[in-house]
Amino acid sequence: MHIRNSDTHPQSLSDELHELAERFKHHAVTVDEVIGVLGDRAYTLLIILFALPFGSPVTLPGMSTPLGLMIAIMAGRFALGLPPWLPQKLRRTVLTPGFFPRLLEGASKIIELIERVLCARMPRLTATPRLVPVHSMMVCIAACILLIPAPIPFSNTLPALGVLLGAAGVMERDGLAILAGYAFTALGIAYFALIALMGAEAWVFVRDSLAALF
């Protein structure tokens, strides 16, 4: 994933979003066009941008699967040491007019918190290039949880926070944020495991109850 260089890319995340919102507020835009605007840091910023809508406890029906899939592909390639890439079909995904202004409005508090809290620290987790693929794999795992279409409270929030904190932590060289990303990813896995266990037990209960009746 891309590590921000303050000399070549001095803009903050909110500045990047405001620029995108202004540029694309009146017409639809494809993911490919956004990549062209963002340049070399496009894929890391897209990972963060596509996770932002899921930072609240309310799920967004129909959005988590396509955006989660794109995050998983991008982070997975970073984890494998491959050049950033997305299939043409996903690059042609159309973001509706006003997507970025709505994103900016809905995620403003999360963006503000990220910019206020993140800073370069715990360099052992960020200074070694060999660790970046490891952190990218964590983001990929969180994205795979995110893309599961489960209309359950917090099912999107926990993995989305794993993606956000992991990717933003790498970009800003913040080891503490990266650790928090691991924690939220682990919580997301545990949450889905608990739901699956409860579902299995409920099914056994219903099956046994029906068998006793008939």
C-alpha positions in Angstrom: 0.0 0.0 0.0 1.1 3.6 -0.6 2.9 5.4 2.2 2.1 9.1 2.1 5.1 11.4 1.3 4.4 14.8 2.7 6.8 16.4 0.2 5.1 15.1 -2.9 1.5 14.6 -1.6 1.0 17.3 1.2 -2.8 17.1 0.9 -4.8 15.5 3.8 -7.5 12.9 3.3 -10.2 15.5 3.7 -8.5 17.8 1.1 -8.4 14.8 -1.4 -12.1 14.2 -0.8 -13.1 17.8 -1.2 -11.2 17.9 -4.5 -12.9 14.8 -5.7 -16.3 16.1 -4.5 -15.8 19.4 -6.4 -14.6 17.7 -9.6 -17.3 15.1 -9.8 -20.3 16.6 -8.0 -22.5 17.1 -11.1 -21.9 14.0 -13.1 -21.4 10.2 -12.8 -17.8 9.0 -12.7 -16.2 5.6 -13.2 -13.7 4.1 -10.8 -11.2 4.2 -13.7 -11.6 8.0 -13.9 -11.0 8.4 -10.2 -7.9 6.3 -10.4 -6.6 8.6 -13.2 -7.2 11.6 -11.0 -5.5 10.2 -7.8 -2.4 9.0 -9.6 0.2 6.8 -7.8 -1.6 6.8 -4.5 -5.0 5.9 -6.1 -5.4 2.4 -4.9 -4.6 3.0 -1.2 -6.9 6.0 -1.2 -9.6 4.0 -2.9 -9.3 1.3 -0.2 -9.9 4.0 2.4 -12.7 5.8 0.4 -14.6 2.6 -0.3 -14.5 1.6 3.4 -15.8 5.0 4.7 -19.5 4.4 3.9 -19.5 1.4 6.3 -18.1 3.2 9.3 -21.5 3.5 10.9 -23.6 0.8 12.5 -26.2 1.0 9.8 -25.6 -1.4 6.9 -25.8 -0.1 3.2 -27.7 -2.8 1.3 -26.1 -3.8 -2.0 -23.0 -1.7 -1.5 -20.8 -3.9 0.7 -20.3 -6.7 -1.8 -19.0 -4.7 -4.9 -16.9 -2.2 -2.8 -15.7 -5.0 -0.5 -14.6 -7.0 -3.5 -12.6 -4.1 -4.9 -10.9 -3.5 -1.6 -10.1 -7.3 -1.3 -8.6 -7.4 -4.8 -6.5 -4.3 -4.3 -5.2 -5.2 -0.8 -4.7 -8.8 -1.9 -2.4 -7.7 -4.7 -0.4 -5.5 -2.3 -0.1 -8.5 0.1 1.3 -10.7 -2.7 3.7 -8.0 -3.8 2.0 -7.5 -7.2 1.3 -4.2 -8.9 -2.0 -2.6 -8.0 -4.7 -3.6 -10.5 -8.5 -4.0 -10.8 -10.4 -5.9 -13.5 -11.8 -3.8 -16.3 -15.4 -4.6 -15.3 -14.8 -3.2 -11.8 -12.9 -0.2 -13.2 -16.0 0.6 -15.2 -18.2 0.6 -12.1 -20.1 3.9 -12.2 -20.3 6.1 -9.1 -23.5 8.1 -9.3 -23.5 12.0 -9.4 -22.9 13.4 -6.0 -21.3 10.2 -4.7 -18.3 12.0 -3.3 -20.3 14.9 -1.7 -22.5 12.4 0.0 -19.5 10.4 1.1 -17.9 13.5 2.4 -21.0 14.5 4.3 -21.7 11.1 5.8 -18.1 10.2 6.7 -17.0 13.7 7.8 -16.7 12.7 11.5 -14.7 9.6 10.7 -12.4 11.5 8.4 -11.9 14.2 11.0 -11.1 11.6 13.7 -8.6 9.9 11.4 -6.8 13.1 10.6 -6.8 14.2 14.3 -5.6 11.0 15.8 -3.2 9.4 13.2 0.4 10.3 13.4 3.8 8.6 12.8 4.5 6.2 15.7 5.6 2.7 16.6 8.0 2.7 13.7 8.8 -1.0 14.1 5.4 -1.8 12.6 5.7 0.6 9.7 9.4 1.3 8.9 10.1 -2.2 7.5 8.8 -2.6 3.9 8.5 -6.4 4.4 5.7 -5.7 6.9 3.5 -3.8 4.5 2.4 -7.0 2.7 1.5 -8.5 6.1 -0.7 -5.5 7.0 -2.2 -5.6 3.5 -3.2 -9.2 4.0 -5.0 -8.1 7.2 -6.9 -5.4 5.2 -7.7 -8.1 2.5 -9.2 -10.4 5.2 -11.2 -7.6 6.6 -12.5 -6.7 3.1 -13.5 -10.4 2.6 -15.7 -10.1 5.7 -17.0 -6.8 4.6 -18.3 -8.1 1.2 -20.5 -10.7 2.9 -24.1 -9.5 2.2 -25.4 -9.8 5.8 -28.0 -7.3 6.8 -27.0 -7.5 10.5 -26.0 -4.5 12.7 -22.3 -4.0 12.9 -21.6 -6.7 10.3 -20.1 -4.0 8.0 -18.8 -1.7 10.7 -16.2 -4.0 12.3 -14.4 -5.1 9.2 -14.7 -1.6 7.7 -12.9 -0.2 10.7 -10.3 -2.9 10.2 -9.8 -1.7 6.6 -9.8 2.0 7.4 -7.4 1.8 10.3 -5.1 -0.7 8.6 -4.8 1.2 5.3 -4.7 4.6 6.9 -2.1 3.4 9.4 0.2 2.2 6.7 -0.3 5.4 4.7 0.4 7.6 7.7 3.1 5.3 9.3 0.9 4.9 12.4 1.6 1.5 14.1 -1.0 2.0 16.7 -3.7 2.5 14.0 -2.5 -0.7 12.4 -2.8 -2.6 15.6 -6.3 -1.3 16.0 -7.0 -2.5 12.5 -6.0 -6.0 13.5 -8.2 -5.8 16.6 -11.3 -4.8 14.6 -10.6 -7.4 12.0 -10.4 -10.1 14.7 -13.6 -8.8 16.2 -15.3 -9.0 12.8 -14.2 -12.6 12.4 -15.4 -13.4 15.9 -18.7 -11.7 15.3 -19.5 -13.7 12.2 -18.3 -16.9 13.8 -20.7 -16.2 16.7 -23.6 -15.5 14.3 -22.8 -18.7 12.4 -22.7 -20.7 15.6 -26.0 -19.2 16.8 -27.6 -19.9 13.4 -26.4 -23.5 13.5 -27.8 -24.0 17.0 -31.1 -22.4 16.0 -31.4 -24.8 13.0 -30.7 -27.8 15.2 -33.4 -26.6 17.7 -35.9 -26.1 14.9 -35.1 -29.5 13.3 -35.4 -31.3 16.6 -38.6 -29.6 17.4 -40.1 -30.5 14.1 -38.9 -34.1 14.4 -40.6 -34.3 17.9 -43.9 -33.1 16.4 -43.9 -35.4 13.5 
